[in-house]
Amino acid sequence: MLDCEAKEAGRMMASIAKEMKSDNQMSIYPKGPCAIIMGGETVVNVSGNGMGGRNQELVLSAALGIEGLKDITIFSIGSDGTDGPTDAAGGIVDGESAVMMRESDVDPITYLKIMIHIGLFMQVEI
């Protein structure tokens, strides 16, 4: 069960995905097509004028961890249909998302730091 900062959960999910794609024979994770489903409550400690929810922060953090990897998709949704003070219910990214952000002159690391996740996803069509 997830019980941590949303960006840490995103890093962990990206790490699991990378391990599953690796050639590490000692890996405890399955190889090939699969889905890993997690639940719990993540938190976001908002500073400044941040706007965006925990699910958007989680997937933005994960996007940085899976950047450039093929055949990986990570999504996070709010079971109540909302994600923080936004009209989004969450977010979805893949290995190309961070690349596409940068190609659109949007720095995902900056958006993660200033916590305006909804603005990032609205600017970049991913």
Buried (B, 14 or more C-beta within 10 A) or exposed (E): EBEBBBBBBBBBBBEBBBEBBEEEEEEEBEEEEEEEEEEEEBBBEBEEEBBBBBBBBBBBBBBBBBBEBEEBBBBBBBEEEBBBEBEBBBBBBBBBBBBBBBEEEBEBEEBBEBBBBBBBBEBBEB
